[in-house]
Amino acid sequence: MLGKYLESVRKKVPLVHNITNYVTVNDVANILLACGGSPIMSDEPEDVKDITSICGGLNINIGTLNKSSIEGMYRAGRRANEVGHVVLLDPVGAGASALRTNTAVGLMKEIKFDVIRGNISEIKTLANGSGTTKGVDADVADAVTDETLDNAVAFVKGLARETGSIIAITGAIDLVTDGSKCFVIRNGRPEMGRITGTGCQLSGMMTAFLVANPEDKLTAAAAAVCTMGLAGEIGWTRMQEGDGNSTYRNRIIDAVFNMDGKTLDQGAKYEIR
């Protein structure tokens, strides 16, 4: 079922404008190329309106903020809304500092986001307007587990209805919802958390999936999550003695590059609630 969404990305080669953090910008570009998309990176306020106008989607990631990039996010977001392009928000570290939290909340007030993707602590921060985040990682107390799953699904559905955005929470168990249906996804490996930027990569890739599949953005978002998680599983099976997190990062990107629709259909692990 989900494989056709990946194949659509490869067929259409969507151009994605990324205002992302400088820790992971290269990996975001490479994962977009691996899945079949095409990346452009620009955060200069005088440049972003032109750049986002020629793209199909905009990925805004607040991981390394400065005054200039914040202004670029607002300008690009407004322009993307004007021309009806897909816009995604990745509120990296929201809850860790006032600047991050206020920037994310402010962007949500002024820009219509098709998707908001983050870990559970970041998403709870956006829902409450404040919160606690362990750096850019989720607080252990917030983790989505089998024991907390029912409450987490209810929370994320409610936030999706309130914001009008697809909400994607990623972690040990991933949740993707439009407020009506919720994909509960169990792909991935815990070792993926040892790599900087798997979430940032997913946000870039998810934007491409939505641009290429405008008729069903919810399932497209879920397909992107499954693609990333399955790539983590496949990449891990190819690890050799002496390999570490740097090699694992590359193996994940390679697994996305070599994945086809049939592999995704066979490997995706999800239920719909």
Beta strands, then each sheet from edge to edge (+ up, - down):
strand 1: 15-19
strand 2: 38-41
strand 3: 57-61
strand 4: 86-90
strand 5: 115-118
strand 6: 166-169
strand 7: 174-177
strand 8: 182-185
strand 9: 270-272
sheet 1: 2+ 1+ 3+ 4+ 5+ 6+ 7- 8+ 9-
end
